[in-house]
Amino acid sequence: MHIISRGMNESILIGEHTVVKVLEVFEDHVRISVETPGAEPAYWEKDVYLDQSVELEELQPVEATS
C-alpha cells in the first residue's frame, strides 16, 4: 500500500484519466473529488473518514513517482 500526502487543492493522477483532488481536510475526515471523465458511473465527491483502529504513527507518507 502506498500512502501519498496531499494538501488542500492538490491532486494526483491515477492512470490516464482519473484525478483525485483533496477539497477539504477536517479533524476526522477528508473531502475529496474523484474525476473520471467518460466513466460510468461518474464519481465526484466523497467523504473519507479516518479509521480509528489505525495509529497515526503507523502511517508513513511516500513520495509520488511517475
N, C-alpha and C positions, 0 to 999 in steps of 0.2 A: 504494500500500500504506500502510495506517495501522499505526503501532506504538503500542500503548497500554500504559502502565506500570501494573501492579497488584502489590500486595504479598500476602503470605500471608493467606488467608481473605478476600480481596477478589474481587469478581466483576464481570462485565459481562453485560448482556442483549443478545442478538442477535435481532433480530426481536421477535416477541411471546412466544416460548416457550422459546428456547434460552438457557441460563445457563452461562457458562464461569467457573469458580472456580479460583483458584490455591490448591492444597493445601499444597505444599512447594516450596522452592527449594533446589537443590543447586548445587555448583560448575559441573557440566557439563550439568545438565538440570533441568527443572521438571516437577512432577507437577500435573496439572490434572484437574478433573472437568468433564464436559460433560453437562448435564441437558437432556433433550429429552422432556418428558412426552408420552406418547402416540405418539411417533415410532417407526418401525421401521427399522433395529434401534435398540434403546435403548443409548446410549453413556454410560459412567460415568466411567472414569478412563483417562488416557493419559500416558505419559512422553514428554516432548518434549525432544530433545537439541539442544544448541547447534550450529549449523552452523559448523564451524571455518574455513570459507572466507570468512566474513563478519567483517570487522573490527568490534570493538565500537564504535569511534569512528564508524562509518558508521550505526549505529542511532540514530535520533532519536525520542524519545517524543513523542506528540502528546496534547493534551487531548481527552478524550472529550466529544462534544457530542450532544445529543439532537435 
